[in-house]
Amino acid sequence: MRVYSDGAARGNRGPAGAEAVLMNAEGAVVARLGKFLGHQTNNYAEYMGLLIGLQHAKSLGAREVEVFADSELLIRQLGGKYQVKSPTLKPLFQEAQKLLATFGKVKLAHVPRAQNAEADEMSNRAIDERMQPASGRRAPRPPA
């Protein structure tokens, strides 16, 4: 399962949204998940996008995940290259590590924002529309 995650905040601490787009190995979209987070930081939103995606992938029975995110901080922290110093991010980081450990195979990849466009668009849409889907519900699909 491919998990494209993203988060956005308008302002250093402002209206924030998280998003994940899940795709199968053939590249077909399995789910689009978005959530409004209230007033948060961008890094908090990035972690929440990842957690939303990983939790849904797990609920679908995925055994392997490829995580794609445009947050270099997120990918490097999860890969052990950067320390997690923020007390706000530490619990999110720990939850992400626990979830990742439940998969048989994990690949983490930092991608340019252009390659994460669907997740980026949906995280901003989550802010605009104040999406708050329940666990496992899908956010509305953006118009083509």
C-alpha positions as CSV (number, residue, x, y, z in Angstrom):
1,M,0.0,0.0,0.0
2,R,1.3,3.4,-0.9
3,V,0.5,6.2,1.7
4,Y,0.9,9.7,0.5
5,S,0.6,12.0,3.5
6,D,0.6,15.7,4.0
7,G,-0.3,18.4,6.4
8,A,-0.8,22.1,6.1
9,A,-1.1,25.0,8.5
10,R,-1.8,28.6,7.6
11,G,0.5,30.5,9.8
12,N,3.2,29.1,12.2
13,R,0.3,28.1,14.4
14,G,-2.9,28.5,12.6
15,P,-5.8,26.6,10.9
16,A,-4.4,23.2,10.0
17,G,-5.5,20.2,8.1
18,A,-4.1,16.7,7.6
19,E,-4.5,14.4,4.6
20,A,-3.6,10.9,3.3
21,V,-4.2,9.4,0.0
22,L,-3.8,5.6,-0.2
23,M,-3.0,3.8,-3.4
24,N,-2.6,0.1,-4.2
25,A,0.4,-1.3,-6.0
26,E,-1.2,-0.6,-9.4
27,G,-1.6,3.1,-8.5
28,A,-5.4,3.1,-8.0
29,V,-6.7,5.3,-5.3
30,V,-8.1,3.2,-2.4
31,A,-9.0,6.1,0.0
32,R,-8.7,9.8,0.4
33,L,-8.8,10.9,4.1
34,G,-8.8,14.4,5.4
35,K,-9.2,16.0,8.8
36,F,-9.3,19.5,10.1
37,L,-7.0,19.9,13.1
38,G,-8.0,23.3,14.6
39,H,-5.0,25.6,15.3
40,Q,-1.8,23.7,15.0
41,T,1.7,23.9,13.5
42,N,2.6,22.6,10.1
43,N,4.8,19.8,11.6
44,Y,1.9,18.6,13.8
45,A,-0.3,18.5,10.7
46,E,2.3,16.5,8.7
47,Y,2.5,13.9,11.5
48,M,-1.3,13.7,11.7
49,G,-1.6,13.1,7.9
50,L,0.8,10.2,8.3
51,L,-1.0,8.7,11.2
52,I,-4.4,9.0,9.5
53,G,-2.9,7.2,6.5
54,L,-1.1,4.5,8.4
55,Q,-4.1,3.7,10.6
56,H,-6.4,3.4,7.5
57,A,-3.8,1.2,5.7
58,K,-3.7,-1.1,8.8
59,S,-7.5,-1.2,8.9
60,L,-7.5,-2.4,5.3
61,G,-5.1,-5.2,6.2
62,A,-2.0,-3.8,4.5
63,R,1.1,-5.7,5.4
64,E,3.6,-3.5,3.6
65,V,3.6,0.3,3.2
66,E,5.5,2.8,1.2
67,V,5.2,6.2,2.8
68,F,5.6,9.3,0.6
69,A,5.7,12.8,2.2
70,D,7.0,16.2,1.2
71,S,8.1,16.9,4.8
72,E,11.8,16.3,5.0
73,L,11.6,16.7,8.8
74,L,9.0,13.9,9.1
75,I,10.9,11.4,6.9
76,R,14.3,12.1,8.5
77,Q,12.9,11.9,12.1
78,L,11.2,8.5,11.3
79,G,14.4,7.3,9.6
80,G,16.5,8.2,12.6
81,K,18.5,10.9,11.0
82,Y,16.9,13.8,13.0
83,Q,16.1,13.8,16.7
84,V,12.6,14.7,17.8
85,K,13.0,17.6,20.1
86,S,9.5,19.1,20.1
87,P,7.4,17.9,23.1
88,T,4.3,18.3,20.9
89,L,5.7,16.0,18.2
90,K,7.3,13.3,20.4
91,P,4.0,11.5,21.1
92,L,3.0,11.6,17.4
93,F,6.5,10.3,16.5
94,Q,6.2,7.5,19.0
95,E,2.7,6.6,17.7
96,A,4.0,6.6,14.1
97,Q,6.9,4.3,15.1
98,K,4.5,1.8,16.7
99,L,2.3,1.8,13.7
100,L,5.2,1.4,11.3
101,A,6.5,-1.5,13.4
102,T,3.2,-3.4,12.7
103,F,3.9,-3.7,9.0
104,G,6.2,-6.4,7.6
105,K,8.0,-4.0,5.2
106,V,8.2,-0.2,5.3
107,K,9.8,2.2,2.9
108,L,10.0,6.0,3.7
109,A,10.5,8.5,0.9
110,H,10.8,12.2,0.8
111,V,9.2,13.5,-2.3
112,P,8.9,17.0,-3.8
113,R,5.6,18.8,-3.2
114,A,4.7,18.3,-6.9
115,Q,4.8,14.6,-6.5
116,N,2.5,14.8,-3.4
117,A,0.0,17.1,-5.1
118,E,-3.2,15.1,-4.2
119,A,-2.4,14.9,-0.5
120,D,-1.3,18.6,-0.5
121,E,-4.5,19.6,-2.1
122,M,-6.6,17.6,0.3
123,S,-4.8,18.9,3.4
124,N,-5.6,22.5,2.3
125,R,-9.2,21.5,1.5
126,A,-9.5,20.0,5.0
127,I,-8.7,23.5,6.4
128,D,-11.1,25.2,4.0
129,E,-14.0,22.8,4.6
130,R,-13.2,21.9,8.2
131,M,-13.4,18.2,7.4
132,Q,-13.7,15.9,10.4
133,P,-14.4,12.4,9.1
134,A,-14.8,9.6,11.6
135,S,-12.2,6.9,11.6
136,G,-12.3,5.0,8.2
137,R,-14.6,7.5,6.5
138,R,-13.4,9.1,3.3
139,A,-13.2,12.8,2.7
140,P,-15.1,14.0,-0.4
141,R,-13.2,13.6,-3.6
142,P,-11.9,16.8,-5.1
143,P,-13.4,17.8,-8.5
144,A,-11.4,16.7,-11.5
